[in-house]
């Protein structure tokens, strides 16, 4: 489906079924455990409010390297499909990837 727009948003898909121009909002969980919008991705351009995961903190002090990236999304067909692996082969069903479900995990 090409040239499909809705409310000024482009929803055209390529032959493989993927959005041609996906748009995403980049959010982070702050120290007060509140979601904070830090950027967006549109038309192949990533715009961030400030550099993410800097190597240096305030006043150029080195920060620890124990940072990691977590991607969270809602399980919502047809966009995200979570399927168990085939118990006989241990492989993924066609057009899926294995997924570990984690929710509200905190480290102590």
Residue pairs with C-beta under 8 A, 6 or more apart in sequence:
1 11
1 12
1 13
2 12
2 13
2 20
3 12
4 10
4 11
4 12
4 13
5 11
9 23
10 20
10 21
11 19
12 19
12 20
12 21
13 19
13 20
14 20
21 42
21 43
21 44
22 41
23 40
23 41
23 42
23 43
24 40
24 41
24 42
25 37
25 39
25 40
26 37
26 38
26 39
26 40
26 41
26 46
26 48
26 52
27 35
27 36
27 37
27 38
28 35
28 36
28 38
28 52
29 35
29 36
30 36
37 49
38 48
38 49
38 50
38 52
39 46
39 47
39 48
39 49
39 52
40 46
40 47
41 47
53 67
53 69
54 63
55 62
55 63
56 62
56 63
57 63
73 79
73 80
74 80
75 81
75 82
81 95
81 96
82 96
82 99
82 101
83 92
83 93
83 96
85 91
85 92
85 93
85 98
86 92
86 93
92 98
